[in-house]
Amino acid sequence: MPIKATRALLNAALDGSLNDAEFKKDPNFGFEVPVAVPGVDSKLLDPRGAWADAAEYDKTAQELVRKFIDNFAQFADHVDESVRQAAPTAA
């Protein structure tokens, strides 16, 4: 991600302008992503739309989710239930 976009996102978080932003849920990891932030190309906020092949993005995203799940398994017994519930699940 370009440093200018990173700065814009950080500034929006710090100045409170994200409080009124529209968000959508990432279908793979479940976290909320802003739909638009001034100074940030919206394609950066929706990586699936930036890929030339959406099916390839979906496949790659699911592989990343699987890797996260496999790696997280070693820590699952050492965190609160709320953390386990927030972890992504395989589709």
SENUVEX-419570 format. One record per atom (N, C-alpha, C, CB): atom name; residue number from 1; x, y, z. Coordinates in steps of 0.02 Angstrom, whole numbers, plus 50000, padded with zeros to 5 digits. Glycine has a CB too. Layout:
BEGIN
CA_NUM_X_Y_Z
...
//
This chain:
BEGIN
N_1_50043_49942_50000
CA_1_50000_50000_50000
C_1_50045_50062_50000
CB_1_49951_50000_50061
N_2_50030_50109_49957
CA_2_50071_50170_49955
C_2_50071_50207_50021
CB_2_50047_50216_49899
N_3_50126_50237_50039
CA_3_50132_50273_50103
C_3_50081_50329_50108
CB_3_50203_50301_50111
N_4_50065_50362_50052
CA_4_50015_50416_50054
C_4_49947_50389_50075
CB_4_50009_50450_49985
N_5_49929_50330_50051
CA_5_49865_50299_50070
C_5_49867_50278_50143
CB_5_49850_50238_50025
N_6_49923_50252_50164
CA_6_49930_50232_50235
C_6_49922_50292_50280
CB_6_49998_50199_50247
N_7_49954_50347_50262
CA_7_49948_50409_50301
C_7_49876_50434_50302
CB_7_49994_50463_50274
N_8_49843_50432_50245
CA_8_49773_50455_50242
C_8_49728_50413_50286
CB_8_49748_50454_50169
N_9_49738_50348_50285
CA_9_49699_50303_50328
C_9_49712_50316_50402
CB_9_49714_50230_50312
N_10_49775_50324_50419
CA_10_49793_50337_50489
C_10_49765_50404_50511
CB_10_49870_50337_50497
N_11_49772_50456_50470
CA_11_49744_50522_50488
C_11_49669_50519_50496
CB_11_49763_50573_50435
N_12_49635_50482_50453
CA_12_49562_50475_50458
C_12_49543_50440_50523
CB_12_49534_50437_50397
N_13_49582_50391_50543
CA_13_49569_50356_50606
C_13_49581_50403_50665
CB_13_49613_50293_50612
N_14_49634_50441_50662
CA_14_49652_50484_50718
C_14_49607_50546_50724
CB_14_49723_50507_50711
N_15_49585_50573_50667
CA_15_49544_50634_50671
C_15_49469_50619_50679
CB_15_49554_50677_50609
N_16_49452_50555_50680
CA_16_49383_50535_50691
C_16_49339_50533_50630
CB_16_49352_50580_50740
N_17_49366_50549_50571
CA_17_49324_50550_50512
C_17_49302_50480_50491
CB_17_49361_50583_50454
N_18_49335_50428_50514
CA_18_49312_50360_50499
C_18_49249_50342_50538
CB_18_49368_50310_50514
N_19_49236_50380_50591
CA_19_49178_50364_50633
C_19_49113_50366_50593
CB_19_49173_50412_50691
N_20_49109_50409_50543
CA_20_49049_50417_50504
C_20_49053_50384_50435
CB_20_49033_50489_50495
N_21_49107_50348_50423
CA_21_49117_50316_50358
C_21_49073_50253_50352
CB_21_49191_50297_50349
N_22_49057_50237_50290
CA_22_49022_50175_50275
C_22_49073_50118_50273
CB_22_48982_50179_50207
N_23_49057_50062_50303
CA_23_49101_50004_50304
C_23_49066_49944_50274
CB_23_49123_49989_50376
N_24_49107_49897_50250
CA_24_49080_49832_50228
C_24_49124_49778_50259
CB_24_49078_49827_50149
N_25_49095_49720_50269
CA_25_49130_49665_50301
C_25_49170_49626_50249
CB_25_49080_49619_50337
N_26_49234_49615_50264
CA_26_49276_49574_50221
C_26_49249_49503_50225
CB_26_49352_49578_50242
N_27_49232_49473_50168
CA_27_49202_49406_50169
C_27_49250_49350_50189
CB_27_49173_49391_50102
N_28_49314_49363_50186
CA_28_49363_49311_50202
C_28_49385_49313_50275
CB_28_49423_49318_50157
N_29_49400_49373_50300
CA_29_49425_49379_50368
C_29_49375_49408_50417
CB_29_49487_49421_50367
N_30_49321_49437_50392
CA_30_49268_49460_50436
C_30_49278_49528_50467
CB_30_49258_49412_50489
N_31_49333_49563_50453
CA_31_49341_49629_50482
C_31_49307_49681_50438
CB_31_49416_49646_50489
N_32_49293_49739_50467
CA_32_49259_49793_50432
C_32_49309_49836_50394
CB_32_49219_49836_50482
N_33_49293_49853_50333
CA_33_49336_49892_50289
C_33_49297_49954_50266
CB_33_49361_49850_50228
N_34_49327_50014_50271
CA_34_49291_50073_50246
C_34_49282_50068_50170
CB_34_49329_50137_50264
N_35_49226_50093_50147
CA_35_49210_50092_50076
C_35_49247_50148_50040
CB_35_49134_50099_50064
N_36_49254_50206_50073
CA_36_49288_50263_50043
C_36_49322_50304_50098
CB_36_49239_50307_50003
N_37_49381_50327_50084
CA_37_49419_50370_50129
C_37_49452_50424_50086
CB_37_49473_50330_50171
N_38_49442_50489_50102
CA_38_49474_50541_50062
C_38_49549_50530_50058
CB_38_49458_50610_50092
N_39_49576_50536_49997
CA_39_49647_50528_49987
C_39_49670_50457_49976
CB_39_49683_50555_50045
N_40_49622_50409_49974
CA_40_49639_50339_49965
C_40_49601_50312_49904
CB_40_49623_50296_50029
N_41_49637_50284_49857
CA_41_49605_50253_49798
C_41_49561_50196_49823
CB_41_49659_50227_49747
N_42_49497_50198_49805
CA_42_49450_50147_49829
C_42_49470_50076_49810
CB_42_49381_50162_49801
N_43_49509_50069_49756
CA_43_49533_50002_49737
C_43_49577_49972_49792
CB_43_49572_50005_49672
N_44_49611_50014_49829
CA_44_49653_49989_49884
C_44_49610_49963_49941
CB_44_49699_50044_49910
N_45_49549_49988_49946
CA_45_49504_49967_49999
C_45_49464_49905_49980
CB_45_49457_50023_50017
N_46_49465_49888_49915
CA_46_49431_49829_49890
C_46_49478_49791_49844
CB_46_49365_49849_49852
N_47_49524_49753_49874
CA_47_49575_49720_49832
C_47_49546_49671_49781
CB_47_49623_49682_49877
N_48_49489_49641_49795
CA_48_49460_49595_49746
C_48_49446_49630_49680
CB_48_49395_49563_49773
N_49_49422_49692_49685
CA_49_49407_49730_49626
C_49_49469_49752_49587
CB_49_49367_49790_49644
N_50_49526_49752_49620
CA_50_49589_49772_49588
C_50_49622_49714_49550
CB_50_49637_49799_49640
N_51_49602_49653_49565
CA_51_49630_49595_49530
C_51_49598_49588_49462
CB_51_49621_49530_49572
N_52_49637_49571_49412
CA_52_49611_49560_49345
C_52_49563_49500_49342
CB_52_49668_49550_49295
N_53_49576_49450_49385
CA_53_49537_49389_49386
C_53_49508_49380_49456
CB_53_49580_49327_49365
N_54_49444_49395_49464
CA_54_49412_49391_49529
C_54_49412_49320_49557
CB_54_49340_49416_49525
N_55_49405_49270_49514
CA_55_49407_49201_49537
C_55_49476_49183_49565
CB_55_49389_49153_49479
N_56_49528_49208_49534
CA_56_49596_49196_49559
C_56_49606_49231_49627
CB_56_49648_49220_49508
N_57_49578_49290_49634
CA_57_49581_49325_49699
C_57_49547_49282_49752
CB_57_49548_49395_49694
N_58_49487_49258_49737
CA_58_49449_49217_49785
C_58_49489_49156_49805
CB_58_49381_49197_49755
N_59_49519_49123_49757
CA_59_49559_49063_49771
C_59_49619_49081_49816
CB_59_49584_49031_49705
N_60_49653_49135_49800
CA_60_49712_49155_49839
C_60_49691_49177_49909
CB_60_49749_49213_49803
N_61_49635_49213_49914
CA_61_49611_49234_49980
C_61_49594_49174_50023
CB_61_49550_49280_49972
N_62_49562_49124_49995
CA_62_49545_49064_50034
C_62_49608_49026_50055
CB_62_49499_49019_49993
N_63_49659_49026_50013
CA_63_49722_48995_50033
C_63_49753_49032_50092
CB_63_49772_48994_49973
N_64_49749_49099_50091
CA_64_49774_49138_50147
C_64_49735_49126_50211
CB_64_49773_49213_50130
N_65_49669_49121_50204
CA_65_49627_49105_50262
C_65_49647_49037_50291
CB_65_49551_49105_50243
N_66_49656_48988_50248
CA_66_49675_48921_50271
C_66_49742_48924_50308
CB_66_49680_48872_50211
N_67_49790_48961_50282
CA_67_49855_48968_50315
C_67_49848_49001_50383
CB_67_49904_49008_50271
N_68_49805_49053_50387
CA_68_49793_49086_50450
C_68_49763_49037_50500
CB_68_49746_49147_50441
N_69_49712_49000_50479
CA_69_49679_48952_50523
C_69_49729_48900_50548
CB_69_49620_48917_50486
N_70_49769_48873_50502
CA_70_49818_48822_50522
C_70_49869_48850_50571
CB_70_49854_48796_50460
N_71_49892_48911_50560
CA_71_49941_48941_50605
C_71_49910_48959_50672
CB_71_49972_49003_50572
N_72_49848_48985_50671
CA_72_49815_49006_50732
C_72_49801_48948_50779
CB_72_49751_49042_50715
N_73_49794_48889_50752
CA_73_49778_48830_50793
C_73_49827_48821_50851
CB_73_49779_48767_50749
N_74_49889_48839_50841
CA_74_49939_48831_50895
C_74_49928_48880_50952
CB_74_50008_48839_50867
N_75_49890_48933_50941
CA_75_49878_48984_50992
C_75_49808_48981_51021
CB_75_49891_49052_50963
N_76_49763_48946_50990
CA_76_49692_48948_51007
C_76_49678_48932_51081
CB_76_49654_48899_50965
N_77_49715_48887_51110
CA_77_49703_48869_51180
C_77_49729_48921_51229
CB_77_49735_48802_51195
N_78_49764_48971_51204
CA_78_49796_49021_51247
C_78_49763_49090_51243
CB_78_49869_49027_51230
N_79_49706_49094_51208
CA_79_49672_49159_51201
C_79_49600_49152_51223
CB_79_49675_49184_51128
N_80_49569_49209_51237
CA_80_49499_49211_51258
C_80_49454_49185_51202
CB_80_49479_49281_51278
N_81_49396_49162_51223
CA_81_49346_49138_51175
C_81_49328_49192_51124
CB_81_49283_49115_51212
N_82_49325_49254_51145
CA_82_49307_49308_51098
C_82_49358_49313_51041
CB_82_49303_49375_51136
N_83_49421_49300_51056
CA_83_49473_49301_51004
C_83_49463_49242_50957
CB_83_49544_49299_51035
N_84_49449_49184_50984
CA_84_49436_49125_50942
C_84_49375_49136_50897
CB_84_49425_49062_50985
N_85_49324_49169_50924
CA_85_49263_49182_50885
C_85_49275_49233_50829
CB_85_49206_49206_50931
N_86_49324_49276_50838
CA_86_49339_49328_50787
C_86_49383_49302_50731
CB_86_49372_49387_50820
N_87_49413_49244_50741
CA_87_49457_49216_50689
C_87_49417_49195_50628
CB_87_49496_49155_50717
N_88_49448_49200_50570
CA_88_49412_49179_50509
C_88_49399_49104_50509
CB_88_49453_49198_50447
N_89_49350_49085_50469
CA_89_49334_49015_50461
C_89_49337_48998_50386
CB_89_49263_48998_50490
N_90_49351_48937_50371
CA_90_49355_48916_50300
C_90_49286_48914_50270
CB_90_49390_48846_50294
N_91_49282_48935_50208
CA_91_49217_48936_50174
C_91_49199_48867_50148
CB_91_49217_48986_50116
//
